[in-house]
Amino acid sequence: MKTFFTALFFLLACCAAAQNKLSGKTNFPAHPRLLLLAGEEENIKKTIKNDVLLQNVHHGILAKCDQFLKDAPVERIKIGRRLLDKSRTCLQRVFYLSYAWRTTHQQKYLQRAEKEMLAAAAFEDWNPDHFLDVAEMTLALAIGYDWLYQELPESSRIAIKTAIITKGLQPSMLNGSNMFWLKAAHNWNQVCNAGLSFGAMAVYEEQPELAQTIINRAINTIELPMKIYEPDGAYPEGYGYWNYGTTFNVLLISAFQKALATDFGLSEQPGFLKTAGFLLNMTGPTGQPFNYFDSGTGGEINPAMFWFAAKLKDPSLLFTERTYLAKQVKHLTDDRLLPALLIWSSGIQLNKIPAPKKTMWTGKGSNPVAMMRSSWTDPNALYIGMKGGSPSVNHGHMDVGSFVMEADGVRWASDFGMQGYESLEAKGIDLWNMKQNSQRWQVLRYNNLYHNTLSFNNEFQDVDGYAPIVSYSDNPAYMNTVVDISSVYKTQLSKAIRGIALVNKQYVVVRDELEGGAKATKVRWAMLTAADVKIIGPNEAELSKNGKKLYLKVQEPVHIQLKTWSTAPTTAYDAPNPGTVMLGFETTLPEKSPAVLTVLLIPQAQKKNSIQKTKPIAQWEKKPFR
């Protein structure tokens, strides 16, 4: 009987899932139907009327559109194997110009958007060998076609919709290696499914069967990358790719909701709504992100956060976004999806954004991370971001156990982040091979020798290893996170546990508890910094930057000598790293013996205060991370 009910439940679940997709003839709203229905421009106007920051965004978009009027239409010029730069240029222009038309009804914006779309429609193809290029170009023309449909001449409509179908939708139905993204659990899946679904919804009446197939395929296959948010919302690919993958995912959900009054349950996927907390906590008091993996060093506006804030009715999620809006006026219009921010911010009052309540965030998953801070409102607050995970994650680096640290408005412990892909690919680097012996790991910014973690005998971390967070505590007296990093060093030693603590909101402890392997091992503890370094004792260094100071003190082992390592490139393919240095020490771990490395990071104001002796990690206050 139990088996019968289990089978029945499974059957009903499958039926429910099947019904949760398009079937038969679907009645879409008249154009415009994507993201912003007819008349909804008035909601935006009401929101920005009494909000200076959102007014700046609106006027910034219009000013950018006035620049576009002077530019020649996009041309089909590839950079290496990618047309992506041109697809993104077209997307920004069409999205901005279409927004400008809908909010001002000035003919110059309509005409320039039409000209841009016709230029892209005339390309021989949209480079299906690199399908992100197709996806973003399809999104561009879908928005323009839909939003400007009523005003476009019939000849332009035909040219644009034909291009969407023949250069966007139809190539996605061909079997080939360029369609790998349908089975991928990362940003490619999110971006490609979103772009193609926009195209399908825009031209649904012209090719209903094809459009329905593409939309239903997206509903099915986008669940793969959406599973990576489970269980807590940590996005494995890091800060930069959160913006890319998650924003396109939200675009898709938002478009479904507007056009079909359902998102097919996508927003309720486990962990997805929680990812807003992940992104919120990824930015430190300096405004810089925890930029592990292929992320840039600067923070940026994230339009999707406005969707999450409205969806969750939690304006505190926009705490850092408001700061970006206030400080980065000149750079806001670098974001090609910026009009979406104004669509999703409807009704939100940015002058009433409260500070978040929790000062610690932890997330499990394939790349677990933890972020701790002493305050949200103090610009001099201490901030630490640390990670476990694996180098094998998409866009991964050998940075397991790495961390960033800020105090007094300075980032003291840094991460290089990404090097431009084309700069490496053009020199023949096999960049996307993630195997242990890949050239990828020879790149300076990718291996563990240039991250804030450990190295043993100057060997690389094991790409197949995985480091979980095993415990944490959010007690302000000893806020901490503990990661078992043993498996990424399994051929080099028996055990490696790293714990990082923020003590009494005053200073940071980085403690490693190790156990040697079958032979003696040289251990290297290292930290990347952009500060000036002065070694003032065998176990103490003074870091200086922007008139502030931080002291790095090695508490254990006692007999070490701090030193620095250059970050200058030694190959023709590594990028230069001016103004940075690796600071740390080396010691020998005897065979099959335990050892402890304890390093303190002490802001100048706390230098004269008493520093307690660091307890073994087993005695740290902790909550099991289950």
C-alpha positions in Angstrom: 0.0 0.0 0.0 2.9 2.4 0.8 4.4 1.7 -2.6 1.1 2.5 -4.2 0.7 5.8 -2.5 4.3 6.7 -3.3 3.7 5.9 -7.0 0.5 7.9 -6.9 2.1 10.9 -5.3 4.9 10.8 -8.0 2.3 10.6 -10.8 0.4 13.5 -9.4 3.6 15.5 -9.0 4.5 14.8 -12.6 1.0 15.8 -13.8 1.2 19.0 -11.8 4.6 19.8 -13.3 3.3 19.1 -16.8 0.4 21.4 -16.2 2.7 24.1 -15.0 3.9 24.8 -18.5 2.4 26.2 -21.7 0.1 23.9 -23.6 -2.3 24.5 -26.5 -2.9 28.1 -27.7 -1.7 30.7 -25.2 -3.1 34.2 -25.2 -0.4 36.7 -24.6 -1.2 40.3 -23.8 -0.9 42.8 -26.7 2.5 44.5 -27.2 4.1 45.7 -25.0 4.1 42.5 -22.9 7.7 42.1 -21.7 8.5 43.4 -18.2 6.5 46.6 -18.5 2.9 46.5 -19.7 1.1 49.3 -21.5 0.6 52.2 -19.1 3.0 51.0 -16.4 5.4 53.8 -17.2 3.3 55.9 -15.0 4.3 53.7 -12.0 7.9 54.5 -12.7 7.2 58.2 -13.0 5.4 58.3 -9.7 8.2 56.4 -7.9 11.0 58.7 -9.2 9.1 61.9 -8.7 10.0 62.2 -5.0 13.3 60.2 -5.1 16.4 62.0 -6.1 18.5 58.8 -6.4 16.0 57.2 -8.8 15.6 60.4 -10.7 19.4 60.3 -11.2 19.1 56.9 -12.7 16.3 58.0 -15.0 18.1 61.1 -16.2 21.3 59.1 -16.5 19.6 56.7 -18.9 18.2 59.6 -21.0 21.7 61.3 -21.1 23.2 58.0 -22.2 20.6 57.8 -25.0 21.5 61.2 -26.2 25.1 60.0 -26.6 23.8 56.9 -28.5 22.2 59.3 -31.0 25.7 60.3 -32.1 27.1 56.7 -32.4 27.1 54.5 -35.4 25.0 51.4 -35.2 26.6 48.2 -33.9 28.8 46.3 -36.3 29.6 42.6 -36.4 33.2 42.6 -35.1 34.3 39.7 -33.0 36.9 39.8 -30.3 38.6 36.5 -30.4 35.9 33.9 -30.5 33.3 36.2 -29.0 30.7 38.7 -30.5 29.5 39.2 -26.9 30.8 42.8 -26.7 28.7 43.8 -29.6 25.6 41.9 -28.3 25.9 43.7 -25.0 26.4 47.1 -26.8 23.2 46.4 -28.8 21.3 45.3 -25.7 22.3 48.4 -23.8 21.3 50.7 -26.6 18.0 49.1 -27.4 17.0 48.7 -23.8 17.9 52.3 -22.9 16.4 53.8 -26.1 13.2 51.8 -25.8 12.9 52.9 -22.2 13.5 56.5 -23.2 10.8 56.3 -25.8 8.3 54.8 -23.4 8.9 57.4 -20.7 9.2 60.5 -22.9 7.7 59.6 -26.3 10.5 61.6 -28.1 10.8 60.4 -31.7 14.6 60.6 -31.7 14.8 57.6 -29.3 12.3 55.5 -31.2 14.1 56.2 -34.5 17.6 55.5 -33.0 16.4 52.2 -31.4 14.9 51.1 -34.8 18.2 51.9 -36.5 20.2 49.8 -34.0 17.9 46.8 -34.3 17.9 46.8 -38.1 21.7 46.9 -38.0 21.9 43.8 -35.8 19.1 42.1 -37.7 21.2 42.4 -40.9 24.2 40.5 -39.4 24.9 37.2 -41.1 24.4 35.5 -37.7 24.8 36.3 -34.0 27.7 33.9 -33.5 26.0 30.7 -32.3 29.4 29.1 -31.7 29.4 31.2 -28.5 25.8 31.1 -27.6 25.8 33.8 -24.9 26.2 36.2 -27.9 23.0 34.9 -29.4 21.1 35.1 -26.1 22.0 38.7 -25.4 21.3 39.8 -28.9 17.9 38.0 -28.9 17.0 39.7 -25.7 18.0 43.1 -27.2 15.8 42.8 -30.2 12.9 41.1 -28.3 12.7 44.1 -25.9 12.9 46.6 -28.7 10.4 44.8 -31.0 7.9 44.3 -28.1 8.2 47.8 -26.6 8.2 49.7 -29.9 5.9 47.4 -31.8 3.0 49.8 -32.3 5.3 52.5 -33.7 7.6 50.5 -35.9 7.0 50.5 -39.6 5.8 47.1 -41.0 9.0 46.6 -42.9 11.1 47.0 -39.7 8.8 44.7 -37.8 9.3 42.0 -40.4 13.1 42.4 -40.5 13.4 42.4 -36.7 11.1 39.5 -36.0 12.7 37.4 -38.8 16.1 38.0 -37.2 14.8 36.9 -33.8 13.4 33.7 -35.3 16.2 32.8 -37.7 19.3 34.0 -35.8 18.0 33.6 -32.3 15.4 30.9 -31.8 16.0 28.5 -34.6 19.8 28.1 -34.0 18.9 27.0 -30.4 17.0 24.0 -31.8 20.0 22.5 -33.5 21.9 19.8 -31.8 25.6 20.7 -31.3 28.3 21.3 -28.8 27.4 24.9 -28.6 24.1 23.9 -26.9 25.9 22.4 -23.9 24.3 25.1 -21.7 21.0 23.3 -21.7 22.6 20.8 -19.3 24.8 23.3 -17.5 24.2 24.3 -13.9 25.7 27.8 -14.2 25.2 31.3 -15.6 25.1 30.2 -19.3 21.9 28.3 -18.7 20.3 31.3 -17.0 21.4 33.8 -19.6 20.6 31.7 -22.7 17.2 30.6 -21.5 16.2 34.1 -20.5 17.3 35.7 -23.8 15.6 33.0 -25.9 12.4 33.1 -23.9 12.2 36.8 -24.3 12.5 36.3 -28.1 9.9 33.5 -28.0 7.4 35.7 -26.1 8.0 38.7 -28.3 7.2 36.8 -31.6 4.8 34.2 -30.2 2.1 34.9 -32.8 4.5 34.3 -35.7 5.8 30.9 -34.5 3.6 29.7 -31.7 4.8 26.1 -31.7 8.5 27.0 -31.8 8.0 29.7 -29.2 6.1 27.3 -26.9 8.8 24.7 -27.2 11.5 27.2 -26.2 9.5 28.6 -23.3 8.7 25.1 -21.9 12.3 24.0 -22.5 13.4 27.0 -20.4 11.0 26.2 -17.6 12.4 22.7 -17.5 16.2 23.3 -17.9 16.6 26.5 -15.9 15.9 24.4 -12.8 19.5 23.0 -13.1 21.3 26.3 -12.3 18.5 27.3 -9.9 19.4 24.2 -7.8 22.8 25.7 -7.1 21.2 28.2 -4.8 20.2 25.4 -2.4 19.9 25.5 0.6 20.9 29.0 1.7 21.3 31.1 -1.5 25.1 31.0 -1.8 25.8 31.5 -5.5 28.9 29.3 -6.3 30.3 31.5 -9.1 30.8 34.5 -6.9 29.8 38.2 -6.9 30.3 39.1 -10.5 28.6 36.1 -11.9 25.7 36.4 -9.4 25.0 39.7 -11.1 25.0 38.0 -14.5 23.3 34.7 -13.9 20.8 35.8 -11.2 19.8 39.0 -13.0 19.0 37.1 -16.2 17.1 34.5 -14.1 15.1 37.3 -12.5 14.4 38.9 -15.9 12.9 35.6 -17.0 10.8 35.2 -13.9 9.6 38.8 -14.1 8.8 38.5 -17.8 6.8 35.3 -17.2 4.9 37.0 -14.4 4.0 40.0 -16.5 3.1 38.2 -19.7 1.5 35.1 -18.3 0.6 36.0 -14.6 2.7 33.0 -13.4 6.4 32.3 -13.0 5.7 28.5 -13.1 7.0 28.1 -9.5 10.5 29.2 -10.4 10.8 31.9 -7.7 9.9 29.3 -5.1 12.8 27.0 -5.9 14.7 26.2 -2.6 17.3 28.8 -1.8 16.6 31.2 -4.6 14.9 34.0 -2.6 17.6 33.6 0.1 20.3 34.5 -2.4 19.5 38.2 -1.9 21.0 37.8 1.6 24.1 36.3 0.1 24.6 39.3 -2.3 23.8 41.9 0.4 26.6 40.5 2.7 29.2 40.2 -0.1 30.0 43.9 0.0 32.3 45.3 2.8 32.2 48.7 4.4 34.7 50.0 1.7 32.1 49.2 -1.0 34.3 46.5 -2.4 32.9 43.0 -2.9 34.3 39.7 -1.7 35.6 39.2 -5.2 36.6 35.5 -5.2 36.8 33.6 -8.5 36.3 35.6 -11.7 35.0 38.8 -10.2 36.2 42.3 -10.5 37.6 44.3 -7.6 35.0 47.0 -7.7 31.4 46.9 -6.5 28.5 47.5 -8.9 24.8 48.2 -8.9 22.7 45.0 -8.9 19.2 45.7 -10.5 18.0 42.3 -9.4 18.2 43.3 -5.8 15.3 45.7 -6.3 13.2 42.8 -7.5 14.2 40.7 -4.4 13.5 43.6 -2.1 10.0 44.1 -3.5 9.3 40.3 -3.7 10.4 39.8 -0.1 9.1 43.1 1.2 12.5 43.7 2.8 13.9 47.1 1.9 17.0 46.5 4.0 18.2 44.3 1.1 18.9 47.6 -0.7 21.2 49.0 1.9 24.4 48.7 -0.2 22.5 49.4 -3.5 21.4 52.8 -2.2 25.1 53.6 -1.4 26.1 52.6 -5.0 23.3 54.8 -6.4 24.6 57.8 -4.3 28.3 57.4 -5.0 28.5 55.9 -8.5 26.4 58.3 -10.6 29.0 58.5 -13.4 29.3 54.7 -13.7 25.6 53.7 -13.2 25.0 53.8 -17.0 27.7 51.2 -17.6 25.0 48.6 -16.6 23.2 47.5 -19.8 20.2 46.3 -17.7 19.8 49.5 -15.7 16.2 50.2 -16.9 15.1 47.0 -15.1 16.1 48.7 -11.8 13.5 51.4 -12.4 10.9 48.8 -13.3 11.5 46.7 -10.2 11.9 49.7 -7.8 8.3 50.8 -8.4 6.9 51.9 -5.0 10.2 51.5 -3.0 11.3 54.5 -1.0 15.1 54.6 -1.0 15.2 57.3 1.7 13.6 54.8 4.1 16.1 51.9 3.8 16.9 50.5 7.3 20.2 48.8 8.1 20.2 45.0 8.0 19.9 43.4 11.4 22.3 40.5 11.2 26.0 41.0 11.0 26.9 37.5 9.9 25.8 35.4 6.9 26.8 31.8 6.2 25.7 29.6 3.2 26.3 26.0 2.3 26.3 24.5 -1.2 29.0 23.6 -3.7 31.0 26.7 -2.7 30.2 27.6 1.0 31.0 31.1 2.2 30.7 33.2 5.3 30.8 36.9 5.8 31.2 38.7 9.2 31.2 42.3 10.2 31.3 44.4 13.4 28.7 46.9 12.1 26.6 47.9 9.1 26.6 51.6 9.8 30.1 52.3 10.9 32.4 53.1 7.9 35.4 51.9 9.9 33.8 48.5 10.7 35.7 45.3 10.5 34.7 42.9 7.8 35.8 39.4 6.9 34.7 37.2 4.0 36.0 33.6 3.8 35.2 30.6 1.7 35.5 26.8 1.5 34.3 25.0 -1.6 36.4 23.6 -4.4 38.5 24.8 -7.4 36.4 22.6 -9.7 33.3 25.0 -9.4 32.6 26.9 -12.6 35.0 29.9 -12.8 36.8 28.4 -9.8 40.2 29.4 -8.5 42.5 27.5 -6.1 41.4 29.7 -3.3 39.9 27.2 -0.8 40.3 28.7 2.7 40.9 32.2 1.3 39.6 35.4 2.9 39.4 39.2 2.5 39.5 41.6 5.4 38.7 45.3 6.0 39.0 47.7 8.8 39.1 51.5 9.1 37.8 51.9 5.6 40.7 50.0 4.1 40.8 46.6 2.5 43.9 45.0 4.0 43.6 41.4 2.8 42.7 41.4 -0.9 41.9 39.0 -3.8 43.1 39.7 -7.3 39.9 38.4 -8.8 39.8 37.8 -12.5 42.1 38.3 -15.4 40.5 39.1 -18.8 39.8 35.9 -20.6 40.8 37.1 -24.0 44.3 38.2 -22.7 44.9 34.5 -21.8 43.1 32.8 -24.7 44.9 35.0 -27.3 48.2 33.5 -25.9 47.0 30.0 -26.3 46.2 29.2 -22.6 43.9 26.3 -22.2 41.9 28.4 -19.7 38.7 26.3 -19.5 40.3 22.9 -18.7 39.6 22.4 -15.0 41.8 19.2 -14.7 44.6 19.1 -12.1 47.4 19.4 -14.7 45.6 22.2 -16.7 47.4 25.3 -17.9 44.7 27.2 -16.0 46.4 26.6 -12.7 49.7 28.0 -14.0 48.1 31.4 -14.3 49.2 33.5 -11.3 45.8 34.7 -10.3 44.2 31.3 -10.4 46.5 29.1 -8.1 46.7 29.0 -4.4 50.2 30.5 -4.2 48.6 33.9 -4.8 45.5 33.7 -2.7 45.1 34.2 1.1 45.4 30.6 2.0 47.9 27.8 2.6 50.4 26.1 0.3 52.4 22.9 1.1 55.8 22.4 -0.7 54.6 25.1 -3.1 52.1 22.6 -4.6 48.7 23.3 -5.9 45.4 22.5 -4.2 43.6 19.4 -5.3 40.8 20.3 -7.8 38.7 17.4 -6.8 38.7 18.4 -3.1 35.8 20.0 -1.3 36.0 22.1 1.9 32.8 22.4 3.9 32.0 24.9 6.6 31.8 22.7 9.7 30.7 25.2 12.3 30.1 28.9 13.0 29.0 31.3 15.7 27.3 34.7 15.3 28.1 35.7 19.0 29.6 39.2 18.7 32.1 38.3 21.4 33.7 35.6 19.2 32.0 35.6 15.8 33.7 32.8 13.8 33.6 30.3 11.0 35.5 27.0 10.7 36.2 25.3 7.4 37.7 21.8 7.0 40.1 22.3 4.1 41.9 18.9 4.4 40.6 17.4 1.2 42.2 20.0 -1.1 45.6 19.0 0.4 45.0 15.3 0.7 48.2 14.3 -1.0 50.3 16.7 1.1 49.1 16.3 4.7 46.6 14.5 6.9 44.5 17.3 8.3 43.9 21.0 7.8 41.3 23.0 9.7 41.0 26.8 9.2 39.1 29.0 11.6 38.6 32.7 11.3 37.2 34.8 14.2 36.2 38.4 14.7 37.0 38.9 18.5 34.9 41.4 20.4 34.5 43.4 17.2 38.1 44.5 17.6 40.5 42.3 15.7 40.7 39.1 13.6 42.2 35.7 14.3 43.2 33.3 11.5 44.0 29.9 13.0 45.1 26.8 11.1 45.3 23.5 12.9 47.3 21.0 10.8 48.6 17.4 11.0 51.5 16.3 8.9 51.5 13.6 6.3 54.0 10.8 5.6 56.9 13.2 5.2 58.0 16.6 6.4 56.3 19.4 4.6 57.1 23.0 4.1 54.1 25.2 5.0 53.5 28.6 3.5 51.0 31.0 5.0 50.4 34.0 2.8 48.1 37.0 2.4 47.8 39.4 -0.5 47.7 43.1 0.3 47.7 46.4 -1.6 49.1 48.2 1.5 52.6 49.2 2.2 54.3 46.6 4.3 57.0 47.2 6.9 58.3 44.2 8.8 59.0 45.4 12.3 59.9 42.1 14.0 60.4 38.4 13.1 56.7 37.8 13.7 55.1 41.3 13.2 54.4 43.5 10.2 53.0 47.0 10.0 50.7 47.6 7.0 49.9 51.2 6.0 47.4 52.6 3.5 45.4 55.9 3.2 46.8 57.2 6.5 45.6 54.1 8.4 47.6 51.1 9.8 47.0 47.5 10.5 49.3 45.1 12.4 49.8 41.5 11.3 51.2 39.4 14.2 52.0 35.7 14.2 51.1 34.3 17.6 52.0 30.7 16.7 54.6 29.4 15.9 56.9 31.6 17.8 60.0 31.0 15.8 59.2 32.3 12.3 60.4 35.1 10.1 57.9 37.2 8.2 58.7 37.9 4.5 57.1 39.2 1.3 56.8 37.7 -2.1 56.5 39.6 -5.3 53.3 39.5 -7.4 55.0 40.6 -10.6 54.2 38.4 -13.5 56.9 35.9 -14.6 55.3 34.8 -17.8 54.1 36.5 -21.0 50.5 35.7 -20.2 50.1 36.8 -16.6 48.6 40.3 -16.0 50.6 42.9 -14.1 49.7 43.4 -10.4 51.1 46.8 -9.5 50.9 48.0 -5.9 50.4 44.5 -4.4 52.6 42.1 -2.4 52.2 38.7 -0.7 53.0 38.8 3.0 53.5 35.7 5.1 55.9 33.1 6.4 57.1 29.6 5.9 57.7 26.8 8.4 58.2 23.1 8.4 55.6 20.6 9.5 57.2 17.4 10.7 55.9 14.1 9.4 52.7 12.8 11.2 52.9 15.7 13.7 50.4 18.4 14.6 51.1 22.1 14.2 49.2 25.3 14.8 49.5 28.6 12.8 47.8 31.6 14.5 47.8 35.0 12.8 46.2 38.2 14.2 45.1 41.1 12.2 44.9 44.1 14.5 43.7 47.6 13.5 45.8 50.5 14.8 43.2 51.6 17.4 43.3 48.2 19.0 47.1 47.9 19.1 47.4 48.9 22.7 44.5 46.8 24.0 45.2 43.4 25.5 45.0 40.5 23.1 43.8 37.2 24.5 45.6 34.0 23.9 43.8 32.2 21.1 42.0 29.0 22.1 42.1 25.8 20.1 39.3 25.7 17.5 37.6 22.9 19.4 37.0 25.4 22.2 35.5 28.1 20.0 31.8 28.8 20.6 30.1 27.2 17.6 26.9 26.1 16.0 27.0 22.9 13.9 26.7 23.7 10.2 24.1 21.2 9.0 
